[in-house]
Amino acid sequence: MNRRTLVLERARCEDIERRENVIALGNNGAGKTPIALGLGLAACQKGVTVGFITAAALVPELIEARDEKRRKRPGNPPYLTAPFSARVSV
């Protein structure tokens, strides 16, 4: 399945109904943020409340939640887009 087909399939928002996660990985400039925004917009058009948070903002919140031994869902939207960029050295 090519990338375009995969993104269009995700835009149907069936993964939300199944409560599945979608993770976009790639190098800087690969288009993760525009895809995340597009998927979030598709979900909004279907009446789903959507949140957007950057990895830089999400990670400290998750660390704080871990330290307080609680589950953290920023703002508790049912659908959260958070594009991640990571550099891995082998």
Contacts in CASP RR format, 6 or more apart in sequence:
PFRMAT RR
TARGET T0000
AUTHOR 0000-0000-0000
METHOD contacts of the structure
MODEL  1
MNRRTLVLERARCEDIERRENVIALGNNGAGKTPIALGLGLAACQKGVTV
GFITAAALVPELIEARDEKRRKRPGNPPYLTAPFSARVSV
1 9 0 8 1.000
7 35 0 8 1.000
7 39 0 8 1.000
10 22 0 8 1.000
10 39 0 8 1.000
10 42 0 8 1.000
11 38 0 8 1.000
11 39 0 8 1.000
11 42 0 8 1.000
12 42 0 8 1.000
13 39 0 8 1.000
13 42 0 8 1.000
13 43 0 8 1.000
13 46 0 8 1.000
13 48 0 8 1.000
13 79 0 8 1.000
15 21 0 8 1.000
15 22 0 8 1.000
16 43 0 8 1.000
16 48 0 8 1.000
16 78 0 8 1.000
16 79 0 8 1.000
22 39 0 8 1.000
23 84 0 8 1.000
24 32 0 8 1.000
24 35 0 8 1.000
24 36 0 8 1.000
24 83 0 8 1.000
24 84 0 8 1.000
25 32 0 8 1.000
25 84 0 8 1.000
25 86 0 8 1.000
26 32 0 8 1.000
26 85 0 8 1.000
27 85 0 8 1.000
28 85 0 8 1.000
31 83 0 8 1.000
32 83 0 8 1.000
32 84 0 8 1.000
32 85 0 8 1.000
33 83 0 8 1.000
35 83 0 8 1.000
36 52 0 8 1.000
36 81 0 8 1.000
36 82 0 8 1.000
36 83 0 8 1.000
37 52 0 8 1.000
37 81 0 8 1.000
39 81 0 8 1.000
40 48 0 8 1.000
40 50 0 8 1.000
40 51 0 8 1.000
40 52 0 8 1.000
40 79 0 8 1.000
40 81 0 8 1.000
41 50 0 8 1.000
43 50 0 8 1.000
43 79 0 8 1.000
44 50 0 8 1.000
48 78 0 8 1.000
48 79 0 8 1.000
49 77 0 8 1.000
49 78 0 8 1.000
49 79 0 8 1.000
50 77 0 8 1.000
50 78 0 8 1.000
50 79 0 8 1.000
50 80 0 8 1.000
50 81 0 8 1.000
51 74 0 8 1.000
51 75 0 8 1.000
51 77 0 8 1.000
51 79 0 8 1.000
51 80 0 8 1.000
51 81 0 8 1.000
52 80 0 8 1.000
52 81 0 8 1.000
52 82 0 8 1.000
53 61 0 8 1.000
53 74 0 8 1.000
53 80 0 8 1.000
53 81 0 8 1.000
53 82 0 8 1.000
54 82 0 8 1.000
54 83 0 8 1.000
55 82 0 8 1.000
55 83 0 8 1.000
55 84 0 8 1.000
55 85 0 8 1.000
57 74 0 8 1.000
58 74 0 8 1.000
58 82 0 8 1.000
61 72 0 8 1.000
61 74 0 8 1.000
62 72 0 8 1.000
64 72 0 8 1.000
65 71 0 8 1.000
65 72 0 8 1.000
73 80 0 8 1.000
74 80 0 8 1.000
END
